């Protein structure tokens, strides 16, 4: 396998992990804002309890994605950075605000409502800005003028491709967060919160599937090349739909008469669904990073830098792996933390 292919697979893997963690993280901020207003349920507090330690881990993976992209594909970063300076700068600014509020959220109870509001609003705006990279990479919105990439921002805003991607991204974010928090509530033995998040996941699931289908067909005619790639890799998307069906049905199974749904099965099956869809989309997008100006091979760094980055990431993951496992045991499995008032 070529070094450039290995590099793009690694970047794609990190991006997938961040997209899942970020969806749960940002979505939990939104649900914490929505359900935090209800004094009859602990759902909002439970979302905040999850966010308290995990947002730092999510930001760690964001840093890893950026460093890997800059190291392995510096040419792609130069082109994307020039063309996307406005949306990416706004996303980073909002991320800075959100992170600052999250730092002080649990030491200043007086501003608790304002902090929850900021977390919820930025939890919707940041993913919307970040997902704008996907339609831009499909072509039709960037042109090279005198050697400098130029983004046609007005054309992008008027394109149904952008809005379908935005709808899919936001529905996926809220759907994944609701699924995770339903399982988190179940693990915490909070039945009221579980029923709220399960109900949210039930009505968000069809919207997510709808936007996924609409997104594919709004890509043409500007990006007919990737639609053809998706059709050639249809098997992965069929497997994705099967996994979605299993996961969604798991929410309505009745393992007992008084407790509907199996949240752990539902969340796991939906993650597998996104794995299949991500593989299919990756194959369809290859070999382009930005169509038609930049391919994986053209944006790749030299072999020496590639080998150095592989060694550095291997060492880093060997260190971080046990730390992530300990984090999972302490904050996602420990009953004393999960069931605190």
N, C-alpha and C positions, 0 to 999 in steps of 0.2 A: 504493500500500500504506500502511495506517495506521502511524503512528509506533509505536504499542504493539505492532503485529505485527512490525515490524522489530526492536524491542527484544527481544521474546521469542525471535525467531529467533537473534539474536546471543547471548543468554544460553544458549539451547539448544545452539548450536554450541560455545561455551566449555565447557559442561557435558559435551558428548560427548567433546571432546578430553581433558578432565581424566579422564573415566571410563576412556578407553582408556589414557592414560598412567599413571593411578593403578592400574589393574588390572595392568599390566605391572610397575610399581614395587613394589606391595605383594605381588604374586604372586612376584616374583623374591626378595623377602625370605624368603618361605616356602620356596621351592625351595632357596635358599641354606642355610637351616636343615636341611632334609631331606637334601640331598646333601652338605652340608659334613661329615657324619659318615663319609662313605665315602672312605677314603684311596686307593682304587684308581682314582678318577676325579677329574678337575679341574672337574666340573660345579658344585660349590658355590663354588669360588673364582671361577669364571667369572661366576656370578650376582652375587657380591659386587663383582667388577670392574665389572660393568655398573651396579650401584647406587651405587658410589662417587661418580661425578659427576652422576648423573641425578636423584637424589631432590630436589635443589634446584630443578631445572627443573619437576618435577611440582608442588612447592609453589608455584611462581610461577603456574601455571595455576589452582591452588586460590584464590589471592589474587585473581586476575582474575575468577573466577566470583563470589566473594563481593562484590567491589566492584561488578561489573556488576549483580548482583541487588539490592544495596542502593541503587544509584543509579537504576536504571530502575524498580524495583518496591518502593519503601520500605514500602508497606502490607503487601505479601506477607511481607516480612522481619519486620515487627513481629508478624504473626500466627504465622508459623512459628517465630520466635525464642521467643515466649511458650510455645507448645505443645510445642516440641521442645527445651526448655532442658536436660533431663536427657540424652537420647542425644547431642545435639550437643556438650554440655560434656564428656561422657565421651570422645567422638571426638577433640576438641581436646586433651584431657589426654593421651590415648594418643599423639596425633601429636607433642605436645611431647616426651614421653618418647622416642619413636622417633627424632625429629630430633636430640635431645641425644646419644643413643647413636651415631647415624650420624656425628655430628661427630667423636667420639672413637674411632670404630671402627678407624680406620687409623693412629692414633698410639699406641694402647695394645694391643700384641699379647697382653699378659698376660690381658686380659679378653675376648679374641677370641670364645671360645665363648659367654660370657654376652651379648655384644653381638649375635651371630648369633641367639641364642635370642629376645631381645627383638624384633629386627627381624622374625623369622618369626611370632611370636605376634601382635604388633600388626598385622602384615600381613594377618591374618585378622579381627581384632576391629574395626579401624577401618572397613573397607568394610562390614562387617555393620551397624555403627551408622549409617553414612551412608546406606545403601540403605533404612533404615527410613522415610526421608522419602517414598519413592514410594508405599507402601501407605497412608500417612497422608494423602497428598494426594488419594486416591481417594474419601474420604468415609467416614463411619461411625465414625470414631475421634476426631473433634474436634467439640466443641459450643461455642457461645457462651453463657456464663453471666454475666449482668450486664455484658455488653459485653466480657468477657475470654475469649479462646479457652482451652478446657480439653481436655487430651488424656486419653482413657480408656486409661491404660497397661495395665491388666489385660485389657481387651477386646482391645487390640492384641496382647498376648502370647499370648492364646488363639485368635487368628485364624489360619487356614491361609494367608491371604493374605500375612501377614508372613513365615511360614516358607518359603513357596514363593518369595517374592522373595529371601529370604536364601539359599536353595539355589541359585537362578539366579545371584545376584550372586557368590557364592563360587566356583561352578563356572566361571563366565565369567572371573573373575579368574585362577584357576589355569590355565585353558585358554589364555587369551591370553598369559599369562606363559610357559607352556611352549612355545607356538608361537614367540613372539619369541625366547626363549632357544635354541630349536633353530636358528633362523636365525642368531642371534648366534654360536652354537657353530660352525655351518657357515662363517660368515665368518672365524672364528678358526682354522679348519682343525683343530678338536678333534672328531674323529669319535666318540670314546667319549661325550663330553658330548652331542653331537648325538643319538646313539641313545637316550640316557636321556630327554632332553626330548621327542624324537619319540614315544617309547613313552608318556610321560605324556600328551601331547596326544591320542594315539590313543584312550586309554580315557576321557579327560575329555570328548571331543567329544560322544559320545552322551548323557552325563549333562547337559551344557549344553542340548542340544536338548530333552531330556525335561523339564527344569525350566522351560524357556521355554514349552512347551505347558501344563504343569501350572499355571504362574503365571497364564496367561490365564483358565483355567477355574475357578481358585479365587477370582477377583475377584468373581464373582457369589455371592450376591445383593446384597451391600453396594455393589457398584460395577457394576451392570448397564449403566449409561450408557457406561462406557468399553469394555465388552465389545462393545456394539453399535457403538461407534466403530471398534474394531479390525476387526469384521466388515465394516464399510463401506470400510475401507482395506486389505482383505485382499491386494490386489495387491502392496503393499510387503512384506508378510510372506512371500508366495509367492516374490518375488525374493530375499528374505533366505534362504529355504530352498535355493534354487538356488545361491546363492553359498556357502552352508555345504557343500553337496554337492561343489562344485568344490574348495573349500579342503580339505575332509577327504580327498577322493580324492587330492589332490596329495601327501599324506603317504605314500601307498602306491604312487605311480607309481615306475617304475624307469627313470630316464634312463640309468643304467648298472647292470651286473649286481652290482657290489659296493657301491653306494650308493643305498639306497631313499629316495624322497621328494624333493620340490622345496620346501624350506622357505619360500623367498621368495614363491612363488606361493601356498602354503597360507596364510601370514600375511596377505598382501594380500587374498586372497579372503574371509577371515574378517572382516577389517576392513570390507570392502565389505558383507558380510552385516550387520554391526552398524549400518552407515550406513543401509541399507534399513529395518531394524527400528526404528531410532531415528526415521526420518522417519514411518513408519506410526504409531508410538506417539505422536509429537508431534501429528500430525493428529487422532488419536483423543482425545487429552487436551484439545486446544484447544476452547473458549476458557478453560477453568478452570485456575487455579493450585492452588486448594484447593476441592474440590467440597463443598457447593454455595455456599460463603460468599464466594468471591473469584474473579473472572474476571481475565483479562489487562487489560482496559480499566479495571476498578475499581482494580487495584493499580498502574497506570501513574503515573509522575511527570508533571510539566508539560513543555511543549515546550521551554522554555529550558534546563532541566536535561538533557533528552534530547539537544539539539544540542551542548551543552557536552561531554557524555560521549562522543558520537560523535567529536568533534574530538580529545578527549584519547586515546581508544582508538586512533584512526587514527594519531596521532603516536607513541603507544607501540608499536604493532605495527610501524610503519616502522623503529623503532629496534631492537626485539627480533628482527624477522625475520632480518636478517643475523647477529645473535648466535646465534640458534638454528641457522642453517645452519652457522656455524663450529663450534659445539658438535658437531653431527652429524658433520662432517668429522673432528674431532679424536678423538672418543671412540667413535664407532660405525662408522667406516670406516678409520681409520688402523691399518695392520697392526702397527705398532710397539707400539701400546697393546693391540690385541686379542690379540696372541700373546705377551705378556710372561708370564714364569713367576711 
